[in-house]
């Protein structure tokens, strides 16, 4: 397992907002078992916002096509919260959803991956976003 | 490993290399356990003319199928999702195509798992 326990709070906390049980299972395993993140999961947009209110997130992975409030809606609401203005946020999207990707960037997403994705690539992207956030805070 | 019609083995192979046999079995079991209720939801939504709900159910199946490499299931569900997004109609033949693709899924997944485990043991 790759150690990833910075910032004096123990493991970094990653929100996974995803309603597909297969994708969720894979993400939970890779993020928590292999990379030591503490994963908090929500399977709809409203639950994702509740988790974000309750937890101190270090990063978020948001499926765009969430039931109820979709991933873009969650993204917009997170960016309205002062403590999550600079939260690393990665969007999960599907082939043929270019308009959603553009809208995601307009709303403040940092990155995206298209399903089916390589879990290793997704982890690498999350870690890069987290590292960049650390650097930004160090130079601010 | 060569791709067999209906399944791209690279996704289960990748899972086997990282999480081993327990993870792959867990993911495949999750797929096989959770897709039938979603197909039932899809059928019920189509029966009620609720195309947004049908589209959500189809999209969910697309995601699951894609992550385990079931290309024909993914394509059949995607076709329904696109028709539903346009407000329908979704012809019965589209759902039948999804049924046929799903009927092959257990065999394809079991074969892919066996090969993936052989690959990790050999590696």
Interface residues (C-beta under 8 A of the other chain):
Chain A: X19 X20 X21 X22 X23 X25 X26 X29 X30 X33 X34 X63 X65 X67 X94 X115 X116 X118 X119 X120
Chain B: X11 X14 X15 X18 X19 X23 X26 X27 X30 X31 X34 X56 X59 X60 X62 X63 X64 X66 X67 X68 X69
